[in-house]
Amino acid sequence: MVDTIDKLHRLKAWGIHIALDDFGTGYSSLSYLKRLPVNEIKIDQSFVRDLMSDESDAIMVKAIVDLSKNFGVGVIAEGVETEEQLNQLLYFGCHQFQGYFFSKPLSLPQLESFVEQQCS
């Protein structure tokens, strides 16, 4: 683990941003947030999925957003699929998102076309 942490610090020193994926599940735990040089954490979609119907998930998401602020790292919500989820995440203070609400996965040519449409 020490070798991995050292490598991540070197990558960060080169200007590479590091995100801790699926935060709150598996190996993405508080101890890793404390030890790894991360720039952002990504809220696992399993918490976002039932954000509007499960109070425990809503509490978890709010806690992760608050935690990210306290640690001075960014936060991204994965799996945003509805406007209601988006609005609740904005209310909690999360301002970066990914999910089908914005777009399905795209090939490079599709992405280029999508970006051109959004920018014109």
Residue pairs with C-beta under 8 A, 6 or more apart in sequence:
5 35
5 36
5 37
8 18
8 36
8 37
9 37
11 18
12 18
12 37
12 39
17 39
17 40
18 36
18 37
18 38
18 39
18 40
19 38
19 39
19 40
19 41
19 42
19 76
20 28
20 32
20 33
20 36
20 38
20 40
20 41
20 42
21 28
21 42
22 28
22 42
22 44
22 78
23 33
23 41
23 42
23 43
23 44
23 64
24 43
24 44
24 47
24 60
24 64
25 44
25 46
28 41
28 44
30 67
32 38
33 41
33 67
33 71
33 73
38 73
39 73
39 74
40 68
40 73
40 74
40 75
40 76
40 96
41 64
41 67
41 68
41 73
41 74
41 75
41 76
42 75
42 76
42 77
42 78
43 61
43 64
43 65
43 75
43 76
43 77
43 78
43 94
44 78
44 79
45 78
45 79
45 99
46 79
47 57
47 60
47 61
47 64
48 57
48 61
48 77
48 78
48 79
48 80
48 85
48 89
48 99
49 57
49 79
49 81
50 57
51 57
51 58
51 61
51 85
51 88
51 89
52 58
52 82
52 84
52 85
52 88
58 88
61 77
61 88
61 89
61 92
61 94
62 92
64 75
65 75
65 89
65 92
65 93
65 94
66 93
68 74
68 75
69 75
69 93
74 96
75 94
75 96
76 94
76 96
76 97
76 98
77 85
77 89
77 94
77 96
77 97
77 98
77 99
78 98
78 99
79 98
79 99
79 100
80 86
80 89
80 97
80 98
80 99
80 100
80 101
80 102
81 99
81 100
81 101
82 101
83 101
85 99
85 101
86 97
86 101
89 97
103 114
106 114
